[in-house]
Amino acid sequence: MKFDDHASIPPMGVPMSGTFYKTDLNDAQLRIRLAPDGADDWSFEPCRATVTFSDNTSRSYAWPQIMLDRSHPEVTLSFSSAVQNP
């Protein structure tokens, strides 16, 4: 994806393939990595993810503010520590 400087374009869809089961989330993680081109930085307030499962139900998850930059280009988020919204 390419974004102009100072652009804010939520939500950003990240398609994933495969079949997801609710039991998979017990130890599931989401890794976000920034590949900076210059002095880029990303800030998510909060970072949210909606997962649709094999039974066609969905759950939404949120983590507090996430900031990525050249010094800290990656974060791994655990679904077990997320705030879950039914």
SVG drawing of the C-alpha trace seen along z (x, -y; Angstrom):
<svg xmlns="http://www.w3.org/2000/svg" viewBox="-22 -15 38 39">
<polyline fill="none" stroke="black" stroke-width="0.4" points="0.0,0.0 1.2,-3.6 0.0,-6.5 0.7,-10.2 2.6,-12.0 0.4,-12.9 -2.4,-10.7 -4.9,-9.1 -6.9,-6.5 -8.7,-4.2 -9.8,-1.5 -7.1,0.4 -8.2,3.8 -5.7,6.6 -7.1,9.7 -6.1,13.1 -6.9,16.5 -7.7,19.7 -10.3,21.0 -10.4,19.4 -11.9,21.2 -12.7,19.5 -10.4,22.0 -7.5,20.7 -7.6,17.4 -6.4,18.9 -2.8,18.5 -3.2,16.4 -1.0,13.3 -1.1,10.4 2.2,9.1 2.4,5.6 5.6,4.5 6.5,1.1 8.9,1.0 9.8,-2.7 10.8,-4.7 12.5,-7.6 11.2,-8.9 7.8,-7.3 5.8,-6.4 2.4,-4.9 0.1,-5.4 -3.0,-3.4 -5.4,-4.7 -6.6,-2.1 -5.6,0.7 -8.7,2.8 -9.2,6.1 -12.4,7.9 -12.1,11.7 -14.8,13.7 -14.9,17.4 -15.7,20.6 -19.3,20.4 -19.7,16.9 -19.8,15.2 -17.4,12.2 -15.6,10.8 -13.9,7.5 -10.7,6.9 -8.9,3.7 -5.5,2.9 -4.4,-0.5 -2.3,-3.0 0.3,-1.4 3.2,-3.5 5.7,-2.2 8.8,-4.0 12.3,-3.3 13.5,-2.6 10.5,-0.3 9.3,1.1 7.4,4.1 4.8,5.1 3.2,8.5 -0.3,8.3 -1.8,11.2 -5.5,11.8 -5.7,13.1 -4.7,9.6 -7.0,7.6 -10.2,5.9 -12.9,8.1 -16.1,6.5 -18.8,9.0"/>
</svg>
